Amino acid sequence: MSDVELDFGAFVAARATSLLRMAYLACGDETEAEDLLQTALERTYRNWDRVHRDSPEPYVRRVIINAAISRARRRAILSIIPMHSPPERSARATDVDLRHVLMEALRALPPRQRAVIVLRYWEDLSETQTAEVLGCSIGTVKSQASKAMAKLRSGLGRESVEGMIGNAHA
């Protein structure tokens, strides 16, 4: 094995679980999260010479978020196009615990707002770090977070949202 493969392998071994959790929170589906992470790791490996000098984790996070947003847009476009038979959807679990309720609420958010909530409140990134991952301004992060929290509060109730977000990754 080359030094590049060993270095990349060590990074994946150390951060894969955390990155998979973030991918799941970004898209809300376990299988899709695995695909997002695989895509992100593939792109990271192809650019490892450039990426590994800095911290590679923000790069991987950005790829995951961008891929999740792109896939959500693609699905939205496909849902507009009439089809002879609708695509199959995965069955959802019927148990209604707090995580499930929160995940449903997160799925209802637009992809960019969901990405901000995941990065700010699950990954505990600062506004500056979130803006870097998303490639936007700090003001955009603030406004998207504010809009997302307002939607979550109106759908779930203020106490529920603040309690769930505080306890979601406990």
Sequence and secondary structure as in RCSB ss.txt:
>XXXX:A:sequence
MSDVELDFGAFVAARATSLLRMAYLACGDETEAEDLLQTALERTYRNWDRVHRDSPEPYVRRVIINAAISRARRR
AILSIIPMHSPPERSARATDVDLRHVLMEALRALPPRQRAVIVLRYWEDLSETQTAEVLGCSIGTVKSQASKAMA
KLRSGLGRESVEGMIGNAHA
>XXXX:A:secstr
  HHHHHHHHHHHHHHHHHHHHHHHHHS HHHHHHHHHHHHHHHHHTHHHHTTS HHHHHHHHHHHHHHHHHHHH
HHHHHS  SS            HHHHHHHHHHHS HHHHHHHIIIIIS   HHHHHHHHTS HHHHHHHHHHHHH
HHHHHH HHHHHHHHHHTT 
